[in-house]
């Protein structure tokens, strides 16, 4: 686990890491903020490939059964071409010549993309096989600690986090306007990248039966600044008020900005939406699925709070399924709406039609 944590740290700093598949070593670097292809070529002793996700390739008009694919980079490809291949919103206009030689990604390349996603970077990676001529030099750098090596399977699994290893760090009583008897309990993931908060409203021991629960993904723009592009801030405040009215419960405030893609990528997606794409298509152009969130951390938090039966405040069927898969009994579901406005109507409509969220009532004007 430690090596994966450090690998994510190095990748976010723009440094390369080595992924060992057992049969080969790959020198891997993020496309976002990376050095030039020629520099990586000199270090590895071979030309790198660009690894792109299935979602990105589908946005480019290509059908792919594998989760990712490798595109060998010719000597003539430019930095502009790389940017176009990885993040351009005109992906469907990509020249077929740039995509020649595309092949399914192996375990090392899939691990590389998983590291990028875990690091909240654009999910595209430069991967170069370490040649025989460069093997000794790379080995020396590994022995000196100048490069880090990780196992390909461990890298591929890093998106799942570390179930069961969440740390309960600190807590304090925090009176809220709508719920004066509230307590914040902070949890930290092992890699240190994400911290999540359980807002415990009232006395859980005094709640008969299922505990009212809201799982709320952090939204800086909506929760803090009142962005009109979404209904997140209003949902958050309504959830606190509803849980208080129900006699207490738990609100899990999860560090899953932008449905799990991070703030930087969410802002990129907003720019694509300004160009006409809906929220799902914008994420796909960037290389992400319609929802990148993982809810094992929510199950761990509930286990730590000794909550195993809930009344879930949500419009999202995936949250219900994830809790049940994690062994949490979902007794019932209560809808939780914000207001529909001119600015967020398209966003909410896309969530309903593309992601199956239960929003028909509020979109038809009957929700609060």
Secondary structure per residue as TSV (DSSP state, phi and psi in degrees):
chain	resnum	aa	ss	phi	psi
A	1	X	-	360.0	-40.0
A	2	X	H	-59.0	-43.9
A	3	X	H	-62.2	-38.4
A	4	X	H	-65.4	-42.0
A	5	X	H	-60.3	-44.3
A	6	X	H	-70.3	-34.5
A	7	X	H	-61.0	-42.3
A	8	X	H	-62.9	-41.3
A	9	X	H	-62.2	-46.6
A	10	X	H	-62.7	-42.8
A	11	X	H	-63.4	-40.1
A	12	X	H	-66.3	-25.1
A	13	X	T	-84.1	-1.9
A	14	X	T	87.4	13.2
A	15	X	-	-93.7	152.6
A	16	X	-	-81.5	155.6
A	17	X	E	-130.9	162.1
A	18	X	E	-103.4	130.3
A	19	X	E	-109.7	124.2
A	20	X	E	-103.4	119.8
A	21	X	-	-92.8	-6.2
A	22	X	S	96.4	-27.7
A	23	X	S	-111.0	-22.7
A	24	X	-	-154.2	162.1
A	25	X	E	-111.1	132.1
A	26	X	E	-111.5	133.8
A	27	X	E	-92.5	120.7
A	28	X	E	-121.4	138.7
A	29	X	E	-145.9	148.3
A	30	X	E	-67.6	142.1
A	31	X	S	-69.4	-37.8
A	32	X	T	-69.3	116.4
A	33	X	T	72.4	19.9
A	34	X	-	-84.6	168.1
A	35	X	-	-74.2	177.3
A	36	X	-	-71.0	158.7
A	37	X	H	-59.8	-37.8
A	38	X	H	-64.6	-37.1
A	39	X	H	-65.3	-43.2
A	40	X	H	-66.4	-36.1
A	41	X	H	-62.1	-44.4
A	42	X	H	-64.2	-39.6
A	43	X	H	-70.6	-41.7
A	44	X	H	-85.0	-25.9
A	45	X	T	83.4	12.9
A	46	X	S	-153.3	156.8
A	47	X	-	-70.7	135.6
A	48	X	-	-78.1	164.5
A	49	X	E	-110.9	154.8
A	50	X	E	-97.7	123.7
A	51	X	E	-100.4	123.8
A	52	X	E	-122.2	151.0
A	53	X	E	-78.6	161.6
A	54	X	H	-58.1	-38.7
A	55	X	H	-63.8	-43.5
A	56	X	H	-63.1	-43.8
A	57	X	H	-67.4	-35.1
A	58	X	H	-65.6	-35.1
A	59	X	H	-65.3	-23.1
A	60	X	T	-90.7	5.9
A	61	X	T	88.5	15.6
A	62	X	-	-110.9	140.1
A	63	X	-	-97.0	130.8
A	64	X	-	-141.1	128.6
A	65	X	S	-82.4	-31.0
A	66	X	S	-74.5	162.6
A	67	X	S	-72.5	-24.6
A	68	X	E	-155.3	164.5
A	69	X	E	-141.9	154.9
A	70	X	E	-107.0	135.7
A	71	X	E	-118.3	107.4
A	72	X	E	-59.2	136.8
A	73	X	-	-99.5	124.7
A	74	X	-	-77.3	167.1
A	75	X	T	-67.8	-17.8
A	76	X	T	-95.2	-2.1
A	77	X	-	-72.9	139.7
A	78	X	-	-101.8	165.7
A	79	X	H	-60.2	-35.0
A	80	X	H	-64.2	-40.4
A	81	X	H	-61.9	-42.0
A	82	X	H	-61.2	-45.5
A	83	X	H	-61.7	-41.6
A	84	X	H	-62.4	-43.8
A	85	X	H	-65.3	-34.3
A	86	X	H	-92.7	-36.8
A	87	X	H	-137.7	-4.0
A	88	X	-	-64.2	138.9
A	89	X	T	-77.2	-5.6
A	90	X	T	-99.5	41.5
A	91	X	G	-60.6	-35.8
A	92	X	G	-67.7	-14.6
A	93	X	G	-94.5	8.1
A	94	X	-	-60.2	134.1
A	95	X	-	-62.9	130.7
A	96	X	G	-55.5	-28.5
A	97	X	G	-64.7	-30.2
A	98	X	G	-71.7	-20.7
A	99	X	G	-102.2	7.4
A	100	X	T	-68.6	139.2
A	101	X	T	88.3	7.6
A	102	X	-	-61.8	135.2
A	103	X	E	-143.3	153.9
A	104	X	E	-58.7	144.5
A	105	X	-	-75.2	145.2
A	106	X	-	-87.3	-175.8
A	107	X	H	-62.9	-34.9
A	108	X	H	-66.9	-43.7
A	109	X	H	-68.5	-38.5
A	110	X	H	-63.9	-39.2
A	111	X	H	-62.6	-37.5
A	112	X	H	-62.3	-45.6
A	113	X	H	-66.7	-37.4
A	114	X	H	-61.3	-40.0
A	115	X	H	-62.7	-40.1
A	116	X	H	-62.8	-42.7
A	117	X	H	-67.2	-41.0
A	118	X	H	-64.8	-33.1
A	119	X	T	-80.3	0.4
A	120	X	T	63.6	34.1
A	121	X	S	-102.7	172.1
A	122	X	-	-55.2	129.6
A	123	X	S	-78.1	65.6
A	124	X	E	-142.5	137.9
A	125	X	E	-133.4	148.2
A	126	X	E	-96.4	124.4
A	127	X	E	-128.6	124.0
A	128	X	E	-126.4	130.7
A	129	X	E	-71.1	133.5
A	130	X	-	-71.6	118.0
A	131	X	-	-76.5	165.2
A	132	X	H	-59.6	-36.9
A	133	X	H	-68.1	-28.0
A	134	X	H	-99.0	-4.4
A	135	X	H	-59.6	-44.0
A	136	X	H	-65.6	-42.1
A	137	X	H	-64.0	-42.9
A	138	X	H	-64.3	-41.1
A	139	X	H	-61.3	-39.1
A	140	X	H	-64.6	-42.3
A	141	X	H	-65.6	-35.2
A	142	X	H	-66.1	-42.6
A	143	X	H	-67.0	-31.2
A	144	X	T	-83.9	-6.5
A	145	X	T	81.1	9.9
A	146	X	S	-77.4	-23.6
A	147	X	S	-128.3	153.9
A	148	X	-	-114.0	138.8
A	149	X	E	-113.5	134.8
A	150	X	E	-128.5	155.4
A	151	X	E	-76.1	138.2
A	152	X	H	-61.2	-41.0
A	153	X	H	-66.4	-38.8
A	154	X	H	-64.1	-40.8
A	155	X	H	-64.0	-41.9
A	156	X	H	-63.2	-32.2
A	157	X	T	-88.7	-0.6
A	158	X	G	-66.1	-22.7
A	159	X	G	-65.4	-25.4
A	160	X	G	-74.2	-6.9
A	161	X	-	71.8	-142.7
A	162	X	-	-136.5	79.9
A	163	X	T	-53.6	135.4
A	164	X	T	85.6	-4.7
A	165	X	-	-112.1	12.5
A	166	X	-	-64.5	137.8
A	167	X	E	-104.8	129.1
A	168	X	E	-83.9	114.3
A	169	X	E	-100.2	-50.9
A	170	X	E	-159.3	166.7
A	171	X	E	-158.5	158.9
A	172	X	E	-161.1	154.2
A	173	X	E	-75.9	125.9
A	174	X	-	-130.4	96.3
A	175	X	-	-63.7	132.1
A	176	X	-	-110.0	155.7
A	177	X	S	-57.8	-43.4
A	178	X	S	-91.2	-11.3
A	179	X	-	-148.6	83.5
A	180	X	S	-64.4	-25.6
A	181	X	S	-100.1	78.4
A	182	X	E	-128.0	151.0
A	183	X	E	-133.5	132.1
A	184	X	E	-98.9	128.0
A	185	X	E	-119.5	118.7
A	186	X	E	-97.5	134.5
A	187	X	E	-119.9	145.8
A	188	X	E	-126.2	135.7
A	189	X	-	-75.9	154.7
A	190	X	T	-57.8	-33.2
A	191	X	T	-77.9	-5.6
A	192	X	S	76.3	-2.6
A	193	X	S	-77.1	-28.8
A	194	X	-	-129.8	135.9
A	195	X	E	-122.4	136.9
A	196	X	E	-122.5	150.9
A	197	X	E	-122.8	131.6
A	198	X	E	-99.3	119.8
A	199	X	E	-95.4	107.3
A	200	X	E	-93.4	116.1
A	201	X	E	-104.5	119.2
A	202	X	S	77.1	-161.7
A	203	X	-	-104.0	109.5
A	204	X	G	-62.5	-33.6
A	205	X	G	-65.7	-21.1
A	206	X	G	-90.9	-1.4
A	207	X	-	-88.3	118.9
A	208	X	-	-79.3	130.0
A	209	X	S	78.3	-142.3
A	210	X	S	-70.4	141.2
A	211	X	E	-89.7	126.4
A	212	X	E	-58.7	133.3
A	213	X	E	-140.3	134.4
A	214	X	E	-121.8	128.6
A	215	X	E	-104.4	109.2
A	216	X	E	-116.0	122.2
A	217	X	E	-82.0	131.2
A	218	X	-	-55.0	138.2
A	219	X	-	-141.3	94.6
A	220	X	I	-55.7	-46.4
A	221	X	I	-66.6	-38.2
A	222	X	I	-88.4	-46.8
A	223	X	I	-67.5	-42.9
A	224	X	I	-94.4	-41.7
A	225	X	T	-104.2	-2.3
A	226	X	-	70.2	35.7
A	227	X	-	-53.6	139.7
A	228	X	T	-88.6	-0.3
A	229	X	T	-78.4	-15.4
A	230	X	-	-142.5	178.8
A	231	X	S	-112.8	17.3
A	232	X	H	-61.9	-47.7
A	233	X	H	-60.2	-43.0
A	234	X	H	-68.1	-39.0
A	235	X	H	-60.9	-41.3
A	236	X	H	-60.6	-49.8
A	237	X	H	-67.1	-38.2
A	238	X	H	-64.5	-35.8
A	239	X	H	-64.3	-44.4
A	240	X	H	-60.6	-45.6
A	241	X	H	-64.8	-41.6
A	242	X	H	-65.9	-43.3
A	243	X	H	-63.8	-40.8
A	244	X	H	-60.2	-43.8
A	245	X	H	-67.3	-25.6
A	246	X	T	-85.7	3.9
A	247	X	T	95.9	10.5
A	248	X	-	112.9	167.7
A	249	X	E	162.2	-152.9
A	250	X	E	-133.9	136.7
A	251	X	E	-116.9	118.5
A	252	X	E	-92.5	115.5
A	253	X	E	-98.4	103.0
A	254	X	E	-100.2	134.8
A	255	X	-	-77.1	75.3
A	256	X	-	-134.2	51.5
A	257	X	H	-52.9	136.3
A	258	X	H	65.4	38.4
A	259	X	H	56.9	35.7
A	260	X	H	95.9	2.3
A	261	X	T	-97.2	-7.4
A	262	X	-	90.5	160.2
A	263	X	H	-65.0	-42.9
A	264	X	H	-59.3	-45.4
A	265	X	H	-72.8	-30.2
A	266	X	H	-63.6	-41.8
A	267	X	H	-65.3	-38.2
A	268	X	H	-61.1	-41.9
A	269	X	H	-65.0	-37.7
A	270	X	H	-60.6	-40.5
A	271	X	H	-62.6	-40.0
A	272	X	H	-66.1	-36.4
A	273	X	H	-65.3	-35.5
A	274	X	H	-62.8	-23.4
A	275	X	T	-85.6	-2.5
A	276	X	T	121.7	-10.9
A	277	X	-	-79.2	153.2
A	278	X	-	-86.4	176.5
A	279	X	H	-62.9	-36.0
A	280	X	H	-71.5	-46.9
A	281	X	H	-65.4	-36.1
A	282	X	H	-63.2	-43.4
A	283	X	H	-63.5	-38.3
A	284	X	H	-66.1	-39.3
A	285	X	H	-59.1	-34.9
A	286	X	T	-78.8	-8.9
A	287	X	T	105.0	9.6
A	288	X	-	-106.1	158.4
A	289	X	-	-78.1	-180.0
A	290	X	S	-70.3	-20.2
A	291	X	-	-154.9	112.5
A	292	X	-	-95.6	6.0
A	293	X	-	-74.9	146.3
A	294	X	-	-118.2	135.9
A	295	X	-	-110.4	10.0
A	296	X	H	-60.5	-33.6
A	297	X	H	-63.8	-35.3
A	298	X	H	-66.3	-39.8
A	299	X	H	-62.5	-43.3
A	300	X	H	-60.9	-41.4
A	301	X	H	-64.6	-42.6
A	302	X	H	-65.9	-38.9
A	303	X	H	-61.7	-40.8
A	304	X	H	-64.4	-31.7
A	305	X	T	-88.1	0.0
A	306	X	T	60.5	42.5
A	307	X	-	-111.1	119.6
A	308	X	-	-126.6	0.9
A	309	X	E	-141.2	124.8
A	310	X	E	-134.5	155.6
A	311	X	E	-103.2	113.8
A	312	X	E	-95.4	126.2
A	313	X	E	-92.2	102.1
A	314	X	-	-163.3	159.6
A	315	X	S	-113.4	3.8
A	316	X	-	-107.5	113.0
A	317	X	H	-65.2	-25.4
A	318	X	H	-64.6	-34.3
A	319	X	H	-66.9	-40.4
A	320	X	H	-61.7	-46.3
A	321	X	H	-64.7	-40.9
A	322	X	H	-64.5	-41.0
A	323	X	H	-65.8	-43.1
A	324	X	H	-63.1	-40.5
A	325	X	H	-63.7	-29.2
A	326	X	T	-86.0	3.7
A	327	X	T	91.4	10.0
A	328	X	-	-93.8	128.1
A	329	X	E	-80.4	120.3
A	330	X	E	-98.7	103.0
A	331	X	E	-75.0	-38.6
A	332	X	E	-157.5	166.5
A	333	X	E	-124.5	136.4
A	334	X	E	-118.7	132.6
A	335	X	-	-66.3	151.1
A	336	X	-	-141.4	110.8
A	337	X	-	-115.4	154.9
A	338	X	-	-109.2	-171.7
A	339	X	-	-84.2	145.4
A	340	X	-	-90.7	125.2
A	341	X	-	-125.1	171.0
A	342	X	T	-59.8	-33.5
A	343	X	T	-78.6	-28.5
A	344	X	T	-110.3	0.7
A	345	X	H	-61.0	-43.5
A	346	X	H	-65.6	-38.8
A	347	X	H	-61.5	-48.4
A	348	X	H	-67.4	-36.8
A	349	X	H	-64.1	-39.7
A	350	X	H	-65.7	-40.1
A	351	X	H	-63.2	-36.3
A	352	X	H	-73.1	-48.8
A	353	X	H	-81.5	-31.4
A	354	X	H	-98.8	-30.6
A	355	X	H	-116.2	1.7
A	356	X	-	74.9	20.3
A	357	X	-	-70.4	145.9
A	358	X	S	-82.7	84.2
A	359	X	-	-126.4	8.7
A	360	X	H	-57.3	-41.6
A	361	X	H	-63.3	-47.5
A	362	X	H	-72.7	-33.6
A	363	X	H	-69.2	-25.2
A	364	X	T	-87.3	1.0
A	365	X	T	92.7	12.4
A	366	X	-	-102.9	-13.0
A	367	X	-	-84.2	166.5
A	368	X	-	-82.7	360.0
